[in-house]
């Protein structure tokens, strides 16, 4: 492969800056294989699914993990919590600024209250271990933190819940599983009323999910690892399904990791590219991804080179792209480019 195989021209004005209101008002491009795709709305998903289908969602919740703190000297410091390093969520892998000035052991404050201690650099080299001090309730972190929105989104959210799925549970992720942002409680009720079974997985989404691929051969890209968990009941539901519909690349990665390794939980380094043997997922509901990313490599693996035609159609039709953008429903059983 070449880097150009996962590159395309994305006009800046098509990068969605705000979530759709209401959530399910997003557009939906429906893959029809060799035929032209259908242009539908997210609410039509209920009519596209039915008995025998299993809808798999990633129920991770985003931690408002961007902390604007102060040094004892009075200078500003920023901590972005990426992933917990212990079950008590006191030790985290984090990005810190200013990285060169902060010293190991330095304590950072929030308006005079000691909140976090900077630890050593991690093996990754560009992140640090950061400890939330014992007397700081984790609820305080959620209250003072802001949402770690992707860098291409300018501005902030007034309502933090708009960067959460309606079925989110455990606040551990540094980014949202964005394909799930399109669902409302009412739309999920319509889907399940059609005879669709909804089940859950958890994959803790890290910021490296959006990290650009820079290797000229994308297969040499160093893929990030993420923590995942797939309940036994989800495995059973998928095994009995006529079609497994993954909501987002993170749900797909969790399912395929469990299928590839036989481990229902752990850390996955699964790099899904051309030639991957898809064992579980039949349909993929996903947003439109940034060029030159591992997410686009997964889409390429799922439907082959026709992703280019689908993306070109989406650009022509002025779909909204990336995290707050519109969605597409891909079917890997359909042939053609």
C-alpha positions in Angstrom: 0.0 0.0 0.0 0.9 3.6 -0.4 -0.1 6.6 1.7 -2.0 8.0 -1.3 -4.3 4.9 -1.1 -5.9 6.4 2.0 -5.8 10.0 1.0 -8.6 12.3 -0.4 -9.4 15.9 -0.6 -11.5 17.1 2.3 -12.8 20.7 1.9 -12.5 22.6 5.2 -16.1 23.8 5.0 -17.4 20.2 5.2 -15.8 19.6 8.6 -18.8 19.8 11.0 -18.1 22.2 13.8 -21.3 21.5 15.8 -23.4 18.4 16.4 -26.7 18.0 14.6 -29.8 19.0 16.4 -31.6 16.8 17.1 -29.1 14.0 17.2 -30.9 11.8 14.7 -31.3 14.6 12.1 -28.0 13.6 10.5 -27.9 12.4 6.9 -27.1 8.8 6.1 -25.3 7.6 3.0 -26.2 3.9 2.4 -23.8 1.7 0.5 -25.3 -0.3 -2.3 -22.2 -2.0 -3.6 -21.7 -1.4 -7.3 -24.9 0.6 -7.6 -25.1 4.3 -6.6 -25.5 4.8 -2.9 -28.8 5.9 -1.4 -29.1 9.3 0.3 -31.2 8.9 3.4 -31.6 10.2 6.9 -30.4 8.7 10.2 -34.0 8.0 11.3 -34.2 5.6 8.3 -31.8 3.2 10.0 -34.9 1.6 11.7 -36.2 0.7 8.3 -32.9 -0.7 7.1 -32.6 -3.2 9.9 -34.9 -5.9 11.1 -35.3 -9.3 12.8 -32.1 -11.3 12.9 -29.9 -8.2 13.0 -27.8 -7.5 16.1 -26.8 -3.8 16.7 -23.5 -3.6 18.7 -22.7 -0.3 20.5 -19.6 0.9 22.3 -21.0 2.2 25.6 -17.8 3.9 26.8 -18.3 7.4 28.2 -16.0 10.4 27.6 -14.2 11.7 30.6 -14.2 15.6 30.6 -10.5 15.1 30.8 -8.9 18.5 29.7 -7.9 20.1 33.0 -6.7 23.7 33.0 -4.6 23.9 36.2 -2.0 26.2 37.7 1.6 25.6 38.8 2.7 26.7 42.3 4.7 29.5 40.5 1.4 30.9 39.2 2.0 29.7 35.6 -0.7 27.9 33.6 -0.6 24.1 33.0 -2.8 21.9 31.0 -3.3 18.2 31.7 -5.2 15.9 29.2 -6.0 12.6 30.8 -5.8 9.9 28.2 -6.3 6.5 29.9 -6.3 5.2 33.5 -3.3 3.2 34.6 -5.0 1.6 37.6 -8.4 0.4 38.6 -8.9 3.3 41.1 -8.3 5.8 38.3 -5.7 7.7 40.3 -2.8 7.2 37.9 -3.3 8.2 34.3 -1.4 8.4 31.1 -1.7 12.1 30.1 -0.5 14.8 27.8 0.8 17.8 29.8 1.8 21.4 28.9 4.3 22.9 29.1 5.9 19.5 28.9 9.5 20.8 28.9 9.0 23.0 32.0 7.0 20.8 34.2 9.2 18.7 36.6 8.7 15.2 37.9 6.9 15.4 41.3 5.4 18.9 40.6 1.9 19.4 42.0 -0.6 21.3 40.0 -3.5 23.2 41.5 -7.0 24.4 40.6 -7.6 27.8 42.2 -5.4 26.9 45.2 -6.6 23.3 45.6 -3.8 20.7 45.0 -5.2 18.3 42.3 -2.5 16.4 40.4 1.1 15.4 40.6 3.3 15.0 37.4 5.2 11.8 37.2 7.7 10.2 34.8 7.5 10.1 31.1 5.8 7.0 29.7 7.5 4.6 27.2 5.6 6.4 24.4 7.8 9.4 25.1 5.3 12.2 24.5 3.1 11.4 27.5 3.5 11.4 31.2 2.1 9.5 34.2 -0.1 11.9 36.2 -1.5 11.1 39.7 -4.8 12.5 40.9 -4.2 13.2 44.6 -5.9 10.9 47.1 -8.1 13.6 48.6 -9.5 14.8 45.3 -12.8 13.2 44.4 -13.0 12.0 40.8 -16.4 13.8 40.6 -14.4 17.0 41.0 -12.3 16.1 37.9 -15.5 15.6 35.9 -16.8 18.9 37.1 -13.8 21.1 36.4 -12.7 19.3 33.2 -13.7 20.2 29.7 -14.4 17.9 26.8 -11.3 16.9 24.9 -12.8 17.7 21.5 -10.7 16.9 18.4 -8.3 19.7 17.3 -10.2 20.3 14.1 -13.3 21.4 16.1 -13.0 25.1 16.9 -14.8 26.3 20.0 -16.4 24.4 22.9 -19.6 22.7 23.8 -22.1 24.3 26.1 -23.7 21.0 26.8 -21.1 18.3 27.6 -23.7 15.6 26.9 -23.6 16.3 23.2 -20.2 14.6 23.1 -21.7 11.5 24.8 -23.8 8.8 23.4 -27.2 8.3 25.0 -26.2 4.8 26.1 -22.8 5.7 27.6 -21.9 4.3 31.0 -18.4 4.4 32.3 -16.4 7.6 31.9 -13.0 6.4 30.7 -12.4 7.5 27.2 -10.5 10.5 25.8 -12.8 10.7 22.7 -16.3 9.7 21.9 -17.3 6.7 19.7 -18.8 9.2 17.3 -21.0 7.0 15.2 -23.2 6.5 18.3 -23.8 10.2 18.6 -26.6 10.0 16.0 -28.9 7.8 18.1 -31.6 9.1 20.4 -33.5 7.0 22.9 -36.5 7.2 20.6 -34.6 6.0 17.6 -33.1 3.1 19.5 -36.6 2.2 20.6 -37.8 2.2 17.0 -34.9 0.0 16.0 -35.4 -2.6 18.7 -39.2 -2.6 18.0 -38.3 -3.8 14.5 -36.9 -7.0 16.1 -33.3 -5.9 16.3 -31.2 -7.0 19.3 -29.0 -4.4 20.8 -25.9 -5.5 22.7 -22.9 -3.7 24.1 -19.1 -3.7 24.1 -16.6 -1.4 25.7 -13.5 0.0 23.9 -11.8 2.8 25.7 -11.1 5.4 22.9 -7.8 7.2 23.0 -6.7 10.2 21.1 -4.3 8.1 19.0 -7.5 6.9 17.2 -7.3 10.1 15.2 -3.5 10.2 14.8 -2.5 10.6 11.2 -0.6 7.9 9.3 2.7 9.3 8.2 4.5 6.2 6.9 4.7 6.1 3.1 3.6 2.5 3.5 0.6 2.7 5.8 1.1 -0.9 6.9 4.2 0.3 8.7 2.2 2.6 10.9 2.5 2.0 14.6 -1.0 1.2 15.7 -2.2 2.3 19.1 -3.5 -0.1 21.7 -6.8 0.2 23.5 -8.5 -1.5 26.3 -11.6 -3.5 25.3 -14.3 -5.8 26.8 -16.8 -7.9 25.0 -19.4 -9.6 27.3 -20.2 -13.3 26.7 -23.8 -12.4 26.0 -22.7 -10.1 23.1 -20.6 -13.0 21.7 -23.6 -15.3 21.9 -25.9 -12.7 20.2 -23.4 -12.1 17.4 -23.0 -15.9 16.8 -26.8 -16.3 16.4 -27.3 -13.2 14.3 -28.1 -13.1 10.6 -26.2 -9.8 10.4 -24.0 -8.0 12.9 -24.1 -4.2 12.7 -21.3 -2.5 14.4 -21.9 1.1 15.5 -18.6 2.7 14.8 -15.0 1.6 14.2 -14.4 1.2 17.9 -17.2 -1.4 18.3 -15.9 -3.1 15.2 -12.4 -3.2 16.6 -13.6 -4.7 19.9 -15.6 -7.4 18.2 -12.9 -8.3 15.8 -10.2 -8.3 18.5 -12.2 -10.8 20.6 -12.8 -13.0 17.5 -9.2 -12.9 16.4 -7.7 -13.7 19.9 -10.4 -15.5 21.7 -9.9 -13.1 24.6 -13.0 -11.3 25.7 -11.1 -8.5 27.3 -7.7 -7.0 27.5 -5.6 -4.6 25.4 -5.9 -4.8 21.6 -3.2 -4.0 19.1 -5.3 -5.3 16.2 -4.5 -3.3 13.0 -7.3 -3.8 10.6 -6.1 -3.3 7.0 -6.5 -4.8 3.6 -6.5 -8.6 3.9 -8.0 -8.7 7.4 -10.3 -11.7 7.8 -13.5 -10.2 9.1 -15.0 -12.7 11.5 -17.9 -10.9 13.1 -19.0 -7.6 11.6 -21.3 -7.6 8.5 -22.5 -4.0 8.4 -20.6 -0.9 9.7 -22.3 2.3 10.7 -19.6 5.0 10.8 -18.9 8.7 10.3 -16.7 10.0 7.5 -13.1 9.9 8.6 -10.1 12.1 8.2 -7.7 11.3 5.3 -4.6 9.3 6.1 -5.8 7.7 9.3 -6.0 4.1 10.6 -9.8 4.6 10.6 -9.8 5.0 6.9 -7.6 1.9 6.6 -10.3 0.0 8.4 -13.0 1.3 6.0 -10.8 0.3 3.1 -10.5 -3.2 4.5 -14.2 -3.4 5.0 -15.5 -2.4 1.5 -12.4 -2.2 -0.6 -11.6 0.6 -3.0 -15.2 1.7 -3.4 -14.9 3.8 -0.3 -13.3 6.4 -2.7 -16.5 6.5 -4.8 -18.7 6.8 -1.7 -16.5 9.6 -0.2 -16.5 11.5 -3.5 -20.3 11.2 -3.6 -20.5 12.5 0.0 -18.3 15.5 -0.9 -20.3 16.3 -4.0 -23.5 16.1 -2.0 -22.1 18.3 0.8 -22.3 15.8 3.6 -20.9 16.9 6.9 -17.6 15.1 7.8 -15.7 13.9 10.9 -16.8 13.6 14.6 -19.9 15.9 14.5 -20.7 15.0 10.9 -23.1 12.7 9.0 -23.0 8.9 8.8 -22.7 6.1 6.3 -23.9 2.5 6.5 -21.4 0.1 4.8 -22.1 -3.5 3.8 -19.1 -5.7 3.2 -21.1 -8.5 1.5 -21.8 -6.3 -1.5 -19.3 -6.6 -4.4 -18.1 -4.0 -6.9 -16.0 -0.9 -6.7 
